[in-house]
Amino acid sequence: MIIVYSWKGTTLAYARILADLRQESLFELKESKKRNVAGCIFDSLLRREKQPVGMPDMSAIPDSEEITLCSPIWAGQIAAPIRYFFRRGGLQERKVNFLYTCLRMEQRNVYENMIRRLIVAAGGEPGFVMVMAGMVKDKIDEEIAHDHMKRILDEETVEAR
Ligand SMILES: Cc1cc2nc3c(=O)[nH]c(=O)nc-3n(C[C@H](O)[C@H](O)[C@H](O)COP(=O)(O)O)c2cc1C
């Protein structure tokens, strides 16, 4: 199962490709109120968790099922609605993969370490952590993204063997 929050649509576009590649269902978290840029930044700086709409019922999901969370990076943090999801539970003893989008690729190690720490703190077992290029105005090139993600997933499967 893939769970995504996306403010401007970039992360959602990647999550759709991932769902297609992995043949998994996709859950999109939304928010009841429209968010502005300041709201994104404040929530990140204050490490706020904002309850999203459309939370899946984790107790109904088989224990063995892997969860893949997808979020943009805001001010160095994962987005508040996905942060809320971490605290809300349901990740314990599950394999938790993560796809994130960002602009500052040079910060990848920092973001990845933070994400792995959060997964472990929530009782999950970190699986793959995948970064995809954030967009400002342009749309993603779906074909390139598809091929790139497929290659990463194939490598993961080889490593896991
Ligand atoms: C308020 C805000 C803060 C951001 N902060 C960062 C940041 O600290 N580092 C980074 O690499 N990208 C940052 N970005 C870029 C986003 O992570 C990137 O554009 C992402 O793909 C947006 O995803 P979305 O279209 O799914 O909302 C920020 C974007 C916004 C809107």
The ligand as an SDF file (V2000), in Angstrom:
LIG
                    3D

 31 33  0  0  0  0  0  0  0  0999 V2000
    7.1890   25.6670    1.6060 C   0  0  0  0  0  0  0  0  0  0  0  0
    8.1780   24.8240    0.8940 C   0  0  0  0  0  0  0  0  0  0  0  0
    9.3820   24.5110    1.4980 C   0  0  0  0  0  0  0  0  0  0  0  0
   10.3260   23.7020    0.8280 C   0  0  0  0  0  0  0  0  0  0  0  0
   11.4990   23.3950    1.4630 N   0  0  0  0  0  0  0  0  0  0  0  0
   12.3970   22.5900    0.8400 C   0  0  0  0  0  0  0  0  0  0  0  0
   13.6050   22.2240    1.5000 C   0  0  0  0  0  0  0  0  0  0  0  0
   13.8860   22.5710    2.6250 O   0  0  0  0  0  0  0  0  0  0  0  0
   14.4730   21.4510    0.8090 N   0  0  0  0  0  0  0  0  0  0  0  0
   14.2300   20.9980   -0.4470 C   0  0  0  0  0  0  0  0  0  0  0  0
   15.0600   20.2950   -1.0070 O   0  0  0  0  0  0  0  0  0  0  0  0
   13.0750   21.3090   -1.0950 N   0  0  0  0  0  0  0  0  0  0  0  0
   12.1680   22.0940   -0.4740 C   0  0  0  0  0  0  0  0  0  0  0  0
   10.9870   22.4290   -1.1130 N   0  0  0  0  0  0  0  0  0  0  0  0
   10.7170   21.8930   -2.4630 C   0  0  0  0  0  0  0  0  0  0  0  0
    9.7180   20.7520   -2.4410 C   0  0  0  0  0  0  0  0  0  0  0  0
   10.1340   19.6950   -1.6060 O   0  0  0  0  0  0  0  0  0  0  0  0
    9.5100   20.1770   -3.8490 C   0  0  0  0  0  0  0  0  0  0  0  0
    9.1810   21.2050   -4.7320 O   0  0  0  0  0  0  0  0  0  0  0  0
    8.4560   19.0760   -3.8630 C   0  0  0  0  0  0  0  0  0  0  0  0
    8.6080   18.3030   -5.0460 O   0  0  0  0  0  0  0  0  0  0  0  0
    7.0240   19.5900   -3.8400 C   0  0  0  0  0  0  0  0  0  0  0  0
    6.1310   18.4880   -3.8120 O   0  0  0  0  0  0  0  0  0  0  0  0
    4.5770   18.5800   -4.1120 P   0  0  0  0  0  0  0  0  0  0  0  0
    4.4120   19.1410   -5.5170 O   0  0  0  0  0  0  0  0  0  0  0  0
    4.1120   17.1630   -4.0300 O   0  0  0  0  0  0  0  0  0  0  0  0
    3.9340   19.4600   -3.0890 O   0  0  0  0  0  0  0  0  0  0  0  0
   10.0550   23.2290   -0.4700 C   0  0  0  0  0  0  0  0  0  0  0  0
    8.8350   23.5550   -1.0750 C   0  0  0  0  0  0  0  0  0  0  0  0
    7.9020   24.3400   -0.4210 C   0  0  0  0  0  0  0  0  0  0  0  0
    6.6070   24.6660   -1.0840 C   0  0  0  0  0  0  0  0  0  0  0  0
  1  2  1  0
  2  3  1  0
  2 30  2  0
  3  4  2  0
  4  5  1  0
  4 28  1  0
  5  6  2  0
  6  7  1  0
  6 13  1  0
  7  8  2  0
  7  9  1  0
  9 10  1  0
 10 11  2  0
 10 12  1  0
 12 13  2  0
 13 14  1  0
 14 15  1  0
 14 28  1  0
 15 16  1  0
 16 17  1  0
 16 18  1  0
 18 19  1  0
 18 20  1  0
 20 21  1  0
 20 22  1  0
 22 23  1  0
 23 24  1  0
 24 25  2  0
 24 26  1  0
 24 27  1  0
 28 29  2  0
 29 30  1  0
 30 31  1  0
M  END
$$$$
